[in-house]
Amino acid sequence: MSVFDDPGLFGRLWAAEYDDGDTNPDPAPAVDFLADLAAGGPVLELAIGTGRVALPLAERGLAVHGVEASEEMLAHLRAKPGGDQIPVVVADMADVPVSGEFRLAYLVFNTLFNLVHAERQADCFRNVARVLSPGGAFVIETFVPDPRSFDRDEQVQVRAVTEDSATIRLHQYDRPAQRFIRQTITFDSAGVHLKPFAMRYAWPHQIDEMARQAGLRLTERYADWHRRPFQADSPSHISVYRKE
């Protein structure tokens, strides 16, 4: 199955090392921010993964539910203390296949962009709006695309070199489609190992329009989880949308 059509691919390839990744941010600021908005819950996390955000929220007494496309990610969640107490539906997060009304839904760490088709991103907003209670919040965290970071259609990066292995990362951009495919390739004595990944990025105003069409309105936007003001040059944003 194509990297563009397999919602569980990322989890299958990266679950074993997801919690150990150097690029994974400390979830504590996100947990504090989301707990403030939860208004007692219940709470829904899309792409719940290994539970880095969901478990601390549950420890604060919130009823947390999740959607996750990868059985491998879910296995890591279940292996953690309290992880077997969180109800999770294994499915594509864009479908939001849950019932009931939630005071808060959230999609963090750029994961909206893991939906690599514009129509599926729009589906996600529409389906989240369906399960939010009146006045409920949908929180999105993504980077702000910077065209300077993909000024060439292809990029090659050296990730690691040792006496026993070498890892390189290649990107190819499709700027009209606002999409890229990334391949992380490791060469070692066991052979060649491939870890493909794709994203469909969007600018804040485009995300706002998807929300508007789903009946959600932007009420807050910050540069980070500490609620620092969002500026024109902010590299990321935390956006809060409310159901009208």
C-alpha positions in Angstrom: 0.0 0.0 0.0 1.2 3.5 -0.8 2.7 5.7 1.9 -0.1 8.2 0.9 -2.9 5.7 1.5 -1.8 3.7 4.7 -2.8 5.6 7.9 -1.1 3.0 10.1 2.3 3.0 8.3 4.0 5.6 10.5 3.1 3.7 13.7 4.2 0.3 12.3 7.6 1.7 11.4 8.3 4.1 14.3 6.4 2.7 17.3 9.3 0.9 18.9 11.4 4.1 19.1 8.7 6.8 19.2 9.0 7.6 22.9 12.8 7.7 22.6 13.1 10.1 19.6 15.3 13.1 20.1 12.7 15.3 18.3 9.8 14.4 20.6 9.0 17.4 22.8 8.2 17.3 26.5 4.5 16.7 26.6 4.0 18.5 30.0 3.2 22.0 28.6 0.6 20.5 26.2 -0.9 18.5 29.1 -1.2 21.6 31.2 -2.8 23.6 28.4 -5.3 20.8 27.5 -6.3 20.1 31.0 -7.2 23.8 31.5 -9.5 23.6 28.4 -11.0 20.2 29.2 -13.7 21.6 31.6 -13.9 18.2 33.3 -14.0 16.2 30.1 -14.6 13.8 28.5 -11.7 14.2 26.2 -10.8 12.7 22.8 -7.3 12.4 21.4 -6.9 11.7 17.7 -3.7 9.7 16.9 -3.3 8.8 20.6 -0.1 6.9 19.8 1.8 5.7 22.9 -0.2 7.9 25.2 2.4 10.5 26.0 -0.3 13.2 26.4 -3.4 11.0 27.1 -2.0 9.2 30.1 -1.0 12.4 32.1 -4.5 13.8 31.3 -6.1 10.6 32.6 -4.0 10.8 35.7 -5.6 14.2 36.4 -9.0 12.5 36.5 -10.2 13.2 33.0 -12.0 10.5 31.0 -9.8 10.2 27.9 -10.8 8.3 24.8 -8.6 7.8 21.7 -8.4 6.9 18.0 -5.2 5.3 16.7 -4.5 3.7 13.3 -1.6 1.6 14.4 -1.9 -1.5 16.5 1.9 -1.2 17.2 1.5 2.2 18.8 -1.5 1.0 20.7 0.5 -2.0 22.1 3.0 0.5 23.6 0.1 2.5 25.2 -1.4 -0.7 26.6 2.0 -1.7 28.2 2.2 1.5 30.2 0.6 1.9 33.7 -3.0 2.9 33.1 -2.8 2.4 29.4 -5.2 -0.5 29.4 -7.9 1.7 31.0 -8.2 4.2 28.1 -10.8 3.2 25.4 -9.2 3.4 22.0 -10.8 2.7 18.6 -8.3 1.4 16.0 -9.1 3.4 12.8 -8.2 6.2 10.6 -8.4 9.4 12.7 -10.0 11.3 9.9 -13.2 9.2 10.4 -13.4 10.0 14.1 -15.4 6.7 14.6 -16.6 7.4 18.1 -20.0 8.4 19.6 -21.0 10.7 22.4 -20.2 14.3 23.1 -16.7 15.5 24.1 -15.8 18.8 25.7 -12.3 18.6 24.1 -10.7 17.0 21.1 -7.1 17.5 20.2 -4.6 16.6 17.5 -1.0 17.6 18.5 2.6 17.3 17.3 1.8 18.1 13.6 -0.3 15.0 13.3 -3.0 16.8 11.3 -0.5 16.8 8.4 -0.2 13.0 8.6 -3.5 13.1 6.7 -1.9 13.5 3.3 -5.0 14.4 1.3 -6.7 17.8 1.7 -10.1 16.2 1.6 -9.2 13.9 4.5 -8.0 16.8 6.6 -11.4 18.5 5.9 -13.1 15.2 6.8 -11.3 15.2 10.2 -12.6 18.7 11.1 -16.1 17.8 10.0 -16.1 14.6 12.0 -14.6 16.2 15.1 -17.4 18.9 15.0 -19.9 16.0 14.9 -18.8 14.6 18.3 -18.1 17.9 20.1 -20.5 19.2 22.7 -21.8 22.8 22.1 -19.0 25.1 23.0 -16.6 22.2 22.9 -13.0 22.9 21.8 -10.8 21.3 19.1 -7.1 22.0 19.6 -4.6 21.7 16.8 -0.8 22.0 17.0 1.2 22.2 13.8 4.3 23.9 12.4 3.9 26.9 10.1 5.2 26.0 6.7 8.3 28.0 5.7 9.0 27.9 2.0 12.7 28.6 2.7 13.0 25.1 4.3 12.0 23.5 1.0 13.5 25.8 -1.6 14.6 22.8 -3.6 12.3 20.0 -4.8 14.7 17.4 -3.3 16.9 17.4 -0.1 19.4 15.0 1.2 20.5 15.0 4.9 23.1 12.8 6.7 21.5 11.6 9.9 24.1 9.4 11.5 27.4 7.7 10.5 29.2 5.1 12.5 31.7 2.4 11.7 28.8 -0.1 11.4 26.0 1.9 9.8 25.0 5.1 8.0 21.6 6.7 7.9 20.5 9.3 5.4 17.2 11.1 5.0 15.8 12.2 1.7 12.8 14.6 1.0 11.0 15.2 -2.2 8.5 18.1 -2.3 5.4 18.5 -4.3 4.8 22.2 -3.7 1.5 22.6 -5.7 0.0 19.8 -3.6 1.6 21.1 -0.4 3.0 17.6 0.2 6.3 15.8 0.7 7.5 12.3 1.0 10.4 11.5 3.2 12.6 8.4 3.2 14.9 7.5 6.0 17.4 4.9 4.8 19.8 3.0 7.0 22.7 0.9 5.6 24.2 -1.7 7.9 25.6 -5.2 8.0 22.0 -6.6 7.9 21.1 -4.7 4.7 19.1 -1.7 3.7 16.3 -0.5 5.9 13.6 1.9 4.6 11.2 4.1 6.7 9.0 6.2 4.4 6.8 9.0 5.7 4.6 11.6 4.1 2.9 14.9 5.1 0.4 17.3 3.6 1.2 20.7 5.2 -1.1 23.7 5.4 -0.9 27.3 6.5 -2.9 28.6 9.4 -5.4 30.4 7.3 -6.1 27.2 5.3 -6.6 25.3 8.5 -9.0 28.1 9.7 -11.0 27.7 6.5 -11.4 23.9 7.0 -12.6 24.6 10.5 -15.0 27.2 9.4 -16.5 24.9 6.8 -17.0 22.3 9.6 -18.9 24.8 11.8 -15.9 25.6 14.1 -14.5 29.0 14.7 -11.1 30.1 15.8 -11.2 31.5 19.4 -7.5 31.4 20.4 -4.1 31.1 18.7 -0.7 31.0 20.4 2.9 30.5 19.3 3.3 27.6 21.8 1.8 25.7 24.7 2.9 28.5 27.1 0.4 30.8 25.4 3.1 33.1 24.0 1.6 35.5 21.4 1.5 34.2 17.8 3.4 36.4 15.5 3.9 36.5 11.7 7.3 34.8 12.1 6.2 32.1 14.6 7.4 28.7 13.5 4.4 26.9 15.0 0.9 27.5 16.3 -1.5 26.2 18.9 -5.1 26.9 17.6 -8.3 26.5 19.6 -11.5 26.1 17.6 -15.0 26.1 19.2 -18.2 24.5 18.1 -20.7 27.1 17.3 
